[in-house]
Amino acid sequence: MTLKDTLTIKQEKFCLNLFQGMEQIDAYKAAGYAAGKSTTLSANASRLANKDIILHRLAELKARTASSKVMDVTERKERLSEIARARLTDYQTAGLDGSGYIEIGKESPNTAAISSIKTATKFDENGNTGTLFTEIKLHNPVMAIAELNKMGGDYAPIRTDITSKGNELKPSITYNVINPDTKILLGRLENGGRPIINGDIPQEPPKLSQSTDTPEPK
């Protein structure tokens, strides 16, 4: 059993949100904890963040990404920001003759946004005057912005139905049975036993009723 197994679902979400770089109060709300006044939420989030079990879980998560081969939160945000900010004009340069060409080097901005580069040389109908064409495809900036929003906790918590499988939820009614004889009877019924056996439970006293009719003379 790992430390993750000892946390509640909300506590685990809270840890993951903090690990992704969210502020305590944002991580607290995104984990699904009840809303309230900002001061109360901030205090509750701080109290939860300083619990030993939360601190140990965060240390566990950080240990898993301690390798230099694994991107940390800051690097992930920087890469996504490059994708979101890139424009094709970042790699286009105009020549003296007015023609444009592609130029990509170490100093080019937002190169992490480049998805693919294709080049092809095309000739005229006589096979002369070869012209080099370059096609650049960028990663989807909208998806990058969406991921940054998730990491920043800018979206409302997503509610997931894990009980009804999409069907209408019907509330169940629970009765608290106090009478011990009634408990015995209900237990017998649940196990497929006989509903009522003479002598099993005491007979209810007859109900008394009042009549407003005038009694007949004796």
trRosetta pair geometry for C-beta under 8 A, 3 or more apart (Angstrom, degrees):
i j d omega theta_ij theta_ji phi_ij phi_ji
1 5 4.7 -104 -165 65 89 148
1 6 7.2 86 153 -46 116 90
2 5 5.4 112 58 -2 65 98
2 6 8.0 -133 105 -1 46 87
3 6 5.8 -59 -160 33 45 110
3 7 7.0 45 147 -25 70 103
3 53 7.3 176 -170 -160 106 80
3 56 6.0 -140 -145 120 154 111
3 57 5.5 -163 128 -91 127 78
3 60 5.7 -172 46 -35 140 162
4 7 5.9 -57 -157 26 38 112
4 12 6.1 62 -153 -115 82 121
4 57 7.0 108 -83 -131 61 110
4 60 7.9 -139 -47 106 85 151
6 53 6.9 -118 109 -148 115 127
7 11 4.1 -134 -171 92 102 119
7 12 4.6 130 108 -58 132 84
7 15 7.1 -48 -148 -7 166 135
7 53 6.6 161 -89 153 89 120
7 57 6.3 37 -59 -82 143 150
8 11 4.5 94 51 6 79 105
8 12 7.0 -146 89 -6 40 86
9 12 5.9 -57 -151 36 30 110
9 13 6.4 29 153 -17 65 107
9 32 7.9 -2 111 45 100 144
10 13 5.7 -55 -148 38 33 111
10 14 6.2 39 151 -25 66 105
10 31 4.8 93 -166 152 74 107
10 32 5.3 -114 -112 64 101 105
10 33 6.2 105 -172 -64 135 79
11 14 5.4 -50 -148 33 32 117
11 15 6.5 34 152 -20 64 102
11 31 7.6 69 -73 -175 15 144
11 48 7.5 -145 -118 -172 83 117
11 53 7.3 -2 177 114 144 118
11 54 6.7 -121 -166 -88 100 92
11 57 7.7 129 147 5 99 165
12 15 5.7 -51 -151 33 33 112
12 16 6.4 30 153 -16 65 106
12 57 7.5 -131 -114 -168 60 153
13 16 5.7 -55 -146 39 32 110
13 17 6.2 35 154 -22 66 106
13 30 7.1 -143 153 116 111 80
13 31 4.0 148 100 -131 109 83
13 32 6.6 55 74 7 156 102
14 17 5.8 -55 -148 35 28 112
14 18 6.5 27 154 -16 63 106
14 27 5.5 91 -153 147 63 101
14 28 6.3 30 -124 -99 109 49
14 31 4.1 -8 -66 -77 74 159
14 33 7.7 40 -79 -28 119 118
14 48 6.3 -56 170 136 160 134
14 49 7.7 -134 159 -83 118 71
14 54 7.0 -47 106 -127 118 120
15 18 5.8 -57 -151 38 30 109
15 19 6.2 30 153 -21 65 110
15 54 6.0 -161 -85 -149 98 76
15 57 4.6 -53 -127 116 154 129
15 58 5.8 -145 -151 -68 95 74
15 61 6.7 161 156 -23 108 142
16 19 5.5 -54 -144 37 32 114
16 20 6.4 29 156 -18 64 107
16 61 7.6 175 -99 -110 56 154
17 20 5.9 -58 -150 36 30 108
17 22 4.5 -41 166 41 87 140
17 26 7.2 -153 167 111 126 79
17 27 3.4 156 111 -135 123 89
17 30 5.2 145 -113 78 147 126
17 31 6.0 -114 -2 -58 141 93
17 153 6.5 58 -159 -78 117 116
18 21 7.9 100 177 -29 32 10
18 22 6.2 -86 -89 60 33 85
18 24 6.9 24 -101 -100 106 59
18 27 4.8 37 -58 -126 70 168
18 49 6.7 140 -96 -123 150 107
18 54 8.0 69 22 177 156 109
18 58 6.2 -50 101 -103 127 121
19 58 6.2 -171 -76 -132 93 79
19 61 4.7 -57 -113 126 147 153
19 62 7.3 -149 -131 -60 103 73
19 73 7.2 -176 151 -64 56 128
20 73 5.8 150 -160 -121 36 119
20 151 4.9 -135 159 -142 116 81
21 73 4.2 158 -45 165 115 143
21 74 7.4 133 -92 -64 141 58
21 77 6.9 -42 41 -46 168 136
21 151 6.1 24 55 169 109 103
21 152 7.8 -36 99 -90 101 54
22 26 4.6 -124 179 93 107 112
22 27 4.2 139 97 -65 121 88
22 30 6.7 -64 -174 23 168 144
22 151 7.0 -159 -59 166 88 51
22 152 6.6 137 -104 -152 83 25
22 153 4.6 82 -133 -28 128 123
23 26 4.5 80 59 14 86 107
23 27 6.7 -158 87 -9 38 89
23 153 7.4 -107 38 34 78 143
24 27 5.8 -58 -144 38 26 110
24 28 6.2 30 155 -25 63 108
24 42 7.3 83 94 -145 112 62
24 45 4.2 132 147 141 96 119
24 46 5.8 62 147 -75 158 59
24 49 5.1 -63 -129 -43 118 149
25 28 5.5 -50 -147 32 31 117
25 29 6.5 25 156 -13 64 105
25 38 7.3 26 -157 -158 149 76
25 41 5.4 78 -145 127 100 106
25 42 5.0 -31 -83 -95 122 68
25 45 4.8 -159 -89 14 49 164
26 29 6.0 -55 -146 40 31 105
26 30 6.0 27 157 -15 66 113
26 152 7.3 -51 163 163 158 53
26 153 3.6 132 166 86 115 158
27 30 5.8 -58 -139 43 27 109
27 31 6.2 34 157 -28 62 108
27 45 6.9 122 67 -153 86 120
27 49 7.9 86 77 -84 134 112
27 153 6.6 -109 -68 -76 45 146
28 31 6.0 -57 -154 27 24 113
28 33 5.3 -46 171 37 80 135
28 41 6.1 158 98 -178 138 90
28 44 6.5 125 -162 100 149 95
28 45 3.6 -100 -44 -99 146 106
28 48 6.7 129 -108 47 107 139
29 33 6.6 -88 -99 55 33 86
29 35 6.8 49 -129 -96 102 80
29 41 6.6 15 -62 -163 99 137
29 153 7.2 102 70 -180 99 127
29 157 7.1 -142 145 -38 68 112
30 153 4.6 -108 -49 -132 138 104
30 155 7.9 75 -121 73 106 72
30 157 5.6 158 -151 -82 44 89
31 157 7.5 -54 58 -105 11 131
32 157 5.2 141 -83 -164 69 161
33 41 7.8 142 101 -135 119 89
33 44 7.0 -171 152 126 150 134
33 45 7.9 178 55 -81 153 80
35 41 7.2 -19 -150 -81 48 128
36 40 4.5 -55 115 82 127 132
36 41 5.6 166 63 -53 87 88
36 44 8.0 77 49 3 132 141
37 40 4.4 85 63 10 89 106
37 41 6.8 -162 89 -7 43 87
38 41 5.7 -56 -144 39 31 111
38 42 6.1 32 158 -21 66 107
39 42 5.8 -53 -146 35 28 112
39 43 6.5 27 156 -17 62 107
40 43 5.9 -57 -149 37 30 109
40 44 6.2 26 156 -15 66 109
41 44 5.8 -58 -144 41 29 108
41 45 6.0 29 157 -20 66 109
42 45 5.8 -55 -143 37 27 111
42 46 6.3 26 157 -17 63 108
43 46 5.9 -57 -147 37 28 109
43 47 6.3 29 154 -20 64 108
44 47 5.7 -54 -146 36 31 112
44 48 6.3 27 156 -17 65 106
45 48 5.9 -56 -148 38 30 108
45 49 6.1 30 155 -22 65 110
46 49 5.7 -54 -142 35 30 112
46 50 6.5 16 161 -10 63 111
47 50 6.4 -70 -153 41 25 102
47 51 7.4 45 148 -45 60 92
48 51 5.9 -34 -161 -4 40 116
48 54 6.1 107 156 -52 68 158
49 54 5.8 -133 -144 124 29 149
49 55 7.9 81 162 -66 55 77
50 54 7.3 30 36 65 10 125
50 55 7.0 21 -153 -51 34 115
51 54 4.5 83 65 9 89 106
51 55 6.9 -165 89 -7 43 88
52 55 5.7 -59 -145 40 32 110
52 56 6.1 30 158 -19 68 108
53 56 5.8 -52 -144 37 29 111
53 57 6.4 31 155 -20 62 106
54 57 5.7 -55 -149 35 31 111
54 58 6.5 31 154 -18 65 105
55 58 5.8 -53 -148 36 31 110
55 59 6.4 33 152 -19 63 106
56 59 5.6 -53 -148 36 33 113
56 60 6.4 38 150 -24 64 104
57 60 5.4 -51 -151 32 34 116
57 61 6.5 34 152 -18 65 102
58 61 5.7 -52 -149 36 34 111
58 62 6.3 32 153 -17 66 106
59 62 5.8 -54 -145 38 31 110
59 63 6.3 37 153 -26 64 105
60 63 5.8 -52 -150 30 29 114
60 64 6.9 31 152 -22 60 103
61 64 5.9 -55 -158 28 34 113
61 65 7.1 3 155 5 65 107
62 65 6.2 -74 -152 50 35 93
62 66 6.6 65 148 -64 68 85
63 66 5.5 -19 -152 -23 37 120
64 70 7.8 -141 130 170 66 177
65 70 4.5 -134 -148 115 74 140
65 71 7.9 -52 -160 75 118 36
65 72 6.1 126 144 -99 128 69
66 70 7.7 53 48 46 24 126
67 70 4.8 85 71 1 92 103
71 75 4.4 -130 -159 92 89 122
71 76 5.0 111 137 -60 124 83
71 79 7.2 -37 -149 -4 149 139
72 75 5.2 92 51 13 68 102
72 76 7.1 -130 99 -6 34 92
73 76 5.8 -59 -150 36 30 111
73 77 6.4 27 155 -17 66 107
73 151 7.5 155 -158 -164 98 128
74 77 5.8 -58 -150 37 30 109
74 78 6.3 30 153 -20 66 107
75 78 5.6 -53 -147 35 33 113
75 79 6.4 33 156 -19 66 104
76 79 5.9 -54 -148 35 30 109
76 80 6.4 27 155 -13 64 108
76 151 7.5 174 110 -100 118 157
77 80 5.8 -57 -146 41 31 109
77 81 6.1 35 153 -24 65 107
77 148 6.6 91 -138 -119 79 93
77 151 6.5 -152 -89 112 97 157
78 81 5.6 -54 -147 34 30 114
78 82 6.7 36 153 -23 63 100
79 82 5.8 -49 -154 28 33 113
79 83 6.8 31 150 -16 63 103
79 112 5.0 -128 -145 168 75 155
80 83 5.6 -54 -153 35 37 112
80 84 6.3 33 152 -17 68 108
80 144 4.5 167 -164 -164 79 93
80 145 8.0 159 165 -65 104 28
80 147 5.5 -127 -130 86 143 119
80 148 5.2 171 127 -61 136 98
80 151 7.9 151 39 10 163 143
81 84 5.6 -56 -145 39 33 110
81 85 6.0 20 160 -12 68 114
81 144 7.6 179 -65 160 17 122
81 148 7.0 90 -72 -92 70 141
82 85 6.1 -66 -140 43 25 102
82 86 6.2 39 162 -44 64 104
82 109 8.0 -163 -140 162 92 71
82 110 4.3 166 -164 -136 83 72
82 111 7.4 -35 179 47 137 39
82 112 4.0 73 96 54 147 113
82 113 5.3 -144 136 -41 84 91
83 86 6.2 -43 -144 9 25 116
83 110 7.5 162 -65 -168 23 103
83 112 6.3 -78 -53 110 77 94
83 113 4.4 149 -113 -107 49 84
83 138 7.5 147 -151 174 72 96
83 139 4.6 -46 -142 79 118 124
83 140 7.7 24 167 73 119 39
83 141 5.8 -179 142 -106 76 62
83 144 3.9 180 94 -82 119 157
84 141 4.8 108 -128 -159 44 91
84 144 4.3 -145 -58 104 85 123
84 145 5.0 111 -119 -64 124 80
84 148 6.8 -32 -41 -9 151 142
85 109 7.9 -75 114 148 117 114
85 110 5.5 -141 87 -96 96 139
85 113 7.5 -132 64 -55 63 143
85 141 7.7 163 -8 -132 20 123
86 90 5.9 -81 -154 10 73 148
86 109 7.5 179 -109 116 75 86
86 110 3.8 -177 -86 141 90 138
86 112 7.9 -151 -50 68 133 65
86 113 3.2 -137 -7 53 157 168
86 114 7.6 -153 -162 -49 161 59
86 138 5.6 -171 105 -143 129 135
86 139 7.9 81 44 45 139 83
86 141 6.9 -156 50 -83 82 115
87 90 5.3 125 65 -22 70 93
87 110 7.9 74 15 67 54 153
88 91 6.5 -71 -171 41 49 95
88 92 6.4 41 141 -24 78 116
88 136 6.5 151 -131 80 90 121
88 138 6.9 -121 -71 -26 76 129
89 92 5.3 -62 -136 36 46 114
90 108 6.5 101 149 -175 99 92
90 109 5.2 -107 -154 65 126 95
90 110 5.8 -54 -159 52 174 112
91 102 5.4 13 144 -151 101 85
91 103 6.6 -173 -171 61 64 49
91 104 5.3 -3 -138 -75 113 91
91 108 6.1 37 -98 -155 81 135
91 114 7.9 77 -55 -86 152 118
91 136 6.0 83 78 -42 151 173
92 100 5.5 -1 -171 -175 103 121
92 101 7.6 149 -151 78 60 26
92 102 6.4 -43 -97 -99 54 58
92 103 7.8 101 -141 24 11 80
93 100 6.8 152 79 -155 37 70
93 101 5.9 -29 66 67 88 74
93 102 7.5 123 19 -129 85 11
93 103 4.6 11 -1 11 132 125
94 98 6.8 -24 -173 -148 105 31
94 99 7.4 155 -156 86 62 30
94 100 5.3 -41 -99 -97 60 77
95 98 6.8 -31 74 37 79 20
95 99 4.8 -1 38 63 122 78
95 100 7.0 -159 1 -87 83 23
95 101 6.2 53 -43 1 108 108
101 134 7.5 73 -165 23 68 126
102 134 4.3 -98 21 85 142 145
102 136 6.5 156 -129 -34 141 121
103 108 7.4 -179 117 -83 70 120
104 108 4.9 -39 -146 -24 60 166
104 111 6.8 111 -164 -115 108 110
104 114 7.5 45 -134 -73 149 157
104 117 7.5 -102 16 -99 158 149
105 108 5.3 129 50 -24 54 97
108 111 5.4 89 92 -66 104 105
110 113 4.8 5 158 3 99 121
111 114 5.7 -28 -170 2 59 116
113 138 5.0 1 149 -152 99 101
113 139 5.4 -126 -160 32 60 96
113 141 7.4 8 -142 -81 123 89
114 117 6.5 2 179 -48 126 97
114 136 6.3 -66 -133 -163 99 104
114 137 7.6 95 -165 75 61 51
114 138 6.3 -59 -105 -106 38 63
114 139 7.7 21 64 -14 7 86
115 137 4.6 -61 67 107 111 92
115 138 5.8 118 -2 -167 99 11
115 139 4.9 139 -64 -61 103 64
116 136 7.6 171 88 -152 52 43
116 137 4.6 13 50 46 89 112
117 134 6.8 -15 -170 -169 92 99
117 135 7.3 155 -158 82 44 54
117 136 5.6 -9 -107 -105 75 72
117 137 7.8 -151 -69 23 36 72
118 134 7.2 156 85 -157 48 50
118 135 4.4 -9 62 58 98 104
118 137 7.9 39 0 -10 101 103
119 132 6.3 -8 -169 -172 106 97
119 133 6.9 158 -154 84 55 51
119 134 4.9 -17 -101 -102 83 74
119 135 7.5 -170 -75 20 36 70
120 132 7.6 157 84 -153 33 54
120 133 5.2 -16 64 61 82 99
120 135 7.9 15 8 -3 100 106
121 130 4.9 9 178 -176 112 114
121 131 6.9 156 -156 75 62 34
121 132 5.3 -30 -98 -95 77 64
121 133 7.5 170 -92 16 25 74
122 130 7.1 150 76 -152 30 63
122 131 5.4 -26 64 62 83 90
122 133 6.0 26 -1 -9 112 119
123 126 7.8 -107 152 74 106 49
123 127 5.0 24 141 -145 146 36
123 128 6.3 120 -167 44 105 17
123 129 6.6 126 -149 70 68 56
123 130 5.0 -35 -86 -93 83 69
123 131 7.6 160 -87 14 34 73
124 127 7.2 -69 68 4 65 14
124 128 5.6 -24 44 63 108 69
124 129 5.1 33 -10 56 115 108
138 141 7.2 6 132 -41 123 92
139 143 7.5 -95 158 61 94 115
139 144 6.6 86 118 -46 115 120
140 143 4.3 61 96 10 115 111
140 144 6.9 171 97 -12 63 85
141 144 5.3 -55 -151 37 41 116
141 145 6.3 43 152 -21 71 102
142 145 5.8 -53 -150 35 32 111
142 146 6.4 35 150 -21 64 105
143 146 5.5 -51 -148 34 34 115
143 147 6.5 35 153 -19 65 103
144 147 5.8 -53 -150 34 32 110
144 148 6.5 32 151 -17 64 105
145 148 5.6 -54 -150 37 33 112
145 149 6.4 38 151 -22 65 104
146 149 5.6 -52 -150 33 32 114
146 150 6.6 34 151 -20 64 102
147 150 5.6 -50 -151 33 35 113
147 151 6.4 32 152 -16 66 105
148 151 5.7 -55 -147 39 33 110
148 152 6.1 22 156 -10 66 112
149 152 5.8 -64 -143 46 28 105
149 154 4.1 -81 -160 53 84 122
149 155 5.8 81 141 -34 108 95
150 153 7.7 36 179 -68 29 31
150 154 7.6 -72 -56 39 22 82
150 155 6.3 -12 -96 13 60 124
155 158 7.5 12 130 -46 122 87
161 164 5.5 -47 172 42 122 94
161 165 7.6 -150 122 -45 109 15
161 166 6.9 130 91 -67 141 43
163 169 7.2 53 97 -108 114 112
164 167 4.8 -136 170 59 93 72
164 168 7.1 -135 -169 85 138 10
164 169 4.8 -88 -80 -74 141 84
177 182 5.3 -139 -168 105 120 115
177 183 5.2 153 114 -78 128 80
177 186 6.3 -145 -57 5 171 153
178 182 7.9 42 64 50 47 126
179 182 4.0 70 82 10 109 112
179 183 6.9 -175 93 -15 57 82
180 183 5.4 -50 -151 30 37 116
180 184 6.7 40 152 -21 66 100
181 184 5.7 -50 -155 31 35 113
181 185 6.6 34 149 -17 65 105
181 200 7.6 136 -166 140 99 73
181 201 4.5 120 165 -126 124 95
181 202 6.7 -65 -124 12 176 84
182 185 5.5 -54 -149 37 36 112
182 186 6.2 35 154 -18 69 105
182 201 7.3 69 -72 -125 51 142
183 186 5.9 -55 -145 38 30 108
183 187 6.3 33 155 -21 64 107
184 187 5.8 -57 -151 35 28 113
184 188 6.6 29 152 -19 63 104
184 200 7.3 -155 112 174 122 102
184 201 7.5 173 70 -76 112 99
185 188 5.8 -55 -153 33 32 111
185 189 6.5 30 152 -18 65 105
185 195 7.9 37 -172 -178 99 48
185 196 7.3 11 -141 -97 121 67
185 200 6.7 113 -88 133 94 127
185 201 5.8 -17 -57 -48 128 136
186 189 5.6 -54 -148 36 35 112
186 190 6.3 36 154 -20 67 105
187 190 5.8 -53 -147 35 32 111
187 191 6.4 15 158 -5 64 111
188 191 6.1 -68 -149 47 29 101
188 193 3.5 -74 -180 66 86 140
188 194 6.7 -30 154 54 127 56
188 195 7.9 159 107 -114 111 19
189 192 7.9 63 -177 -56 29 12
189 193 6.4 -81 -67 57 28 84
189 195 6.2 46 -98 -114 102 62
194 197 5.4 73 99 -54 134 99
196 200 6.7 -158 -162 45 54 129
196 201 7.4 -73 -140 28 88 111
197 200 4.4 88 65 -31 87 122
